[in-house]
Protein backbone atom coordinates (compact mmCIF):
# COMPACT_ATOMS: atom_id res chain seq x y z
CA UNK A 1 0.00 0.00 0.00
CA UNK A 2 1.41 3.39 -0.93
CA UNK A 3 1.82 6.14 1.65
CA UNK A 4 -1.04 8.09 0.04
CA UNK A 5 -3.36 5.10 0.13
CA UNK A 6 -2.46 4.54 3.79
CA UNK A 7 -3.09 8.21 4.63
CA UNK A 8 -6.51 8.19 2.95
CA UNK A 9 -7.39 4.64 4.07
CA UNK A 10 -11.02 3.97 3.04
CA UNK A 11 -11.70 7.69 2.57
CA UNK A 12 -12.43 7.53 -1.15
CA UNK A 13 -13.95 11.01 -1.50
CA UNK A 14 -11.05 12.62 0.35
CA UNK A 15 -8.59 10.80 -1.90
CA UNK A 16 -10.55 11.77 -5.02
CA UNK A 17 -10.62 15.46 -4.04
CA UNK A 18 -6.91 15.39 -3.17
CA UNK A 19 -6.18 13.81 -6.56
CA UNK A 20 -8.04 16.63 -8.33
CA UNK A 21 -6.02 19.18 -6.33
CA UNK A 22 -2.61 17.58 -6.86
CA UNK A 23 -3.27 16.83 -10.54
CA UNK A 24 -4.04 20.51 -11.08
CA UNK A 25 -0.73 21.49 -9.48
CA UNK A 26 1.07 18.88 -11.61
CA UNK A 27 -0.40 20.46 -14.76
CA UNK A 28 1.25 23.81 -14.01
CA UNK A 29 4.42 22.82 -12.14
CA UNK A 30 6.06 20.36 -9.79
CA UNK A 31 4.68 20.21 -6.25
CA UNK A 32 6.64 18.69 -3.38
CA UNK A 33 4.61 16.30 -1.24
CA UNK A 34 5.52 15.17 2.28
CA UNK A 35 3.16 12.69 3.92
CA UNK A 36 3.04 12.91 7.69
CA UNK A 37 0.91 11.02 10.20
CA UNK A 38 -1.72 13.78 10.60
CA UNK A 39 -1.43 15.74 7.35
CA UNK A 40 0.10 15.99 3.92
CA UNK A 41 2.38 18.97 3.36
CA UNK A 42 2.45 20.30 -0.20
CA UNK A 43 4.88 22.99 -1.35
CA UNK A 44 4.37 24.69 -4.68
CA UNK A 45 5.80 27.96 -6.09
CA UNK A 46 6.64 29.46 -2.68
CA UNK A 47 3.21 28.49 -1.30
CA UNK A 48 2.43 25.75 1.19
CA UNK A 49 -0.69 23.71 1.73
CA UNK A 50 -1.61 21.39 4.59
CA UNK A 51 -4.04 18.63 3.62
CA UNK A 52 -6.18 16.97 6.27
CA UNK A 53 -8.50 14.09 5.54
CA UNK A 54 -11.98 13.73 7.06
CA UNK A 55 -14.75 11.14 6.87
CA UNK A 56 -17.37 13.68 5.83
CA UNK A 57 -18.86 13.53 9.31
CA UNK A 58 -16.95 16.36 10.97
CA UNK A 59 -18.66 19.48 12.30
CA UNK A 60 -18.58 20.98 8.81
CA UNK A 61 -19.28 17.65 7.09
CA UNK A 62 -16.28 18.03 4.82
CA UNK A 63 -14.20 15.29 3.23
CA UNK A 64 -10.99 17.25 2.83
CA UNK A 65 -9.48 20.27 4.52
CA UNK A 66 -6.89 22.31 2.65
CA UNK A 67 -5.03 24.96 4.61
CA UNK A 68 -3.38 27.73 2.59
CA UNK A 69 -2.08 31.29 2.84
CA UNK A 70 -3.72 32.15 -0.47
CA UNK A 71 -6.56 34.59 0.12
CA UNK A 72 -9.71 32.68 -0.85
CA UNK A 73 -12.24 35.39 0.07
CA UNK A 74 -13.15 35.95 -3.59
CA UNK A 75 -14.13 32.33 -4.33
CA UNK A 76 -17.92 32.09 -4.28
CA UNK A 77 -19.42 28.98 -2.69
CA UNK A 78 -16.26 27.94 -0.86
CA UNK A 79 -16.56 27.09 2.84
CA UNK A 80 -13.51 28.41 4.67
CA UNK A 81 -12.38 29.96 7.91
CA UNK A 82 -9.76 32.64 8.49
CA UNK A 83 -7.60 31.41 11.36
CA UNK A 84 -6.50 34.91 12.36
CA UNK A 85 -8.53 35.99 15.37
CA UNK A 86 -9.44 39.62 16.11
CA UNK A 87 -6.38 39.94 18.40
CA UNK A 88 -4.20 38.84 15.41
CA UNK A 89 -3.33 35.45 16.90
CA UNK A 90 -3.84 32.31 14.84
CA UNK A 91 -6.22 29.79 16.28
CA UNK A 92 -4.74 26.36 16.80
CA UNK A 93 -4.97 23.86 14.00
CA UNK A 94 -2.84 21.57 11.91
CA UNK A 95 -0.61 23.48 9.55
CA UNK A 96 0.84 26.98 9.60
CA UNK A 97 -1.37 28.47 6.90
CA UNK A 98 -3.96 31.19 7.46
CA UNK A 99 -7.09 29.84 5.73
CA UNK A 100 -8.81 26.52 6.38
CA UNK A 101 -10.84 25.40 3.36
CA UNK A 102 -13.44 22.70 3.91
CA UNK A 103 -14.17 20.69 0.76
CA UNK A 104 -17.61 19.10 0.92
CA UNK A 105 -18.25 18.34 -2.75
CA UNK A 106 -16.74 18.31 -6.23
CA UNK A 107 -18.05 21.77 -7.07
CA UNK A 108 -16.03 23.31 -4.24
CA UNK A 109 -12.77 21.55 -5.15
CA UNK A 110 -13.23 22.55 -8.80
CA UNK A 111 -13.74 26.21 -7.86
CA UNK A 112 -10.64 26.11 -5.68
CA UNK A 113 -8.39 24.44 -8.26
CA UNK A 114 -9.57 26.81 -11.00
CA UNK A 115 -8.67 29.74 -8.74
CA UNK A 116 -5.26 28.17 -8.03
CA UNK A 117 -4.65 27.53 -11.74
CA UNK A 118 -5.51 31.14 -12.54
CA UNK A 119 -3.28 32.46 -9.75
CA UNK A 120 -0.22 30.45 -10.77
CA UNK A 121 -0.56 30.81 -14.54
CA UNK A 122 -1.55 34.49 -14.69
CA UNK A 123 0.26 35.83 -11.66
Secondary structure by P-SEA (a helix, b strand, c coil): ccaaaaaaccaaaaaaaaaaaaaaaaacbbbbbbbcccbbbbbcccbbbbbbbbcccccccccbbbbccccccccccbbbbcccccccccccccccccbbbbbccaaaaaaaaaaaaaaaaac
